């Protein structure tokens, strides 16, 4: 899997709220990898995080919002080709 939490592809209208995921050991993959134009609303996330590894890896995504996520600034993106947060 390309993420250690969730992998979203060809998805629309996905919303996560108050998620907690803990890894048994450090993982170099992002927590969420999204691609192919999902429209997502992402809210608080808690869990293990490896220093220097992004929480989100976005490829060809539109209508992306993230709010109150530890270590990630509140972000709204109308369209992005490639970005990590």
Buried (B, 14 or more C-beta within 10 A) or exposed (E): EEBBBBBBEEBEEBEBEEBEBEBEEEBEBBBBBBBEBBBBBBBBBEBBBBEEBBBBBBBBBBBBBBEEBEEBEEBEBEEBEEBEB
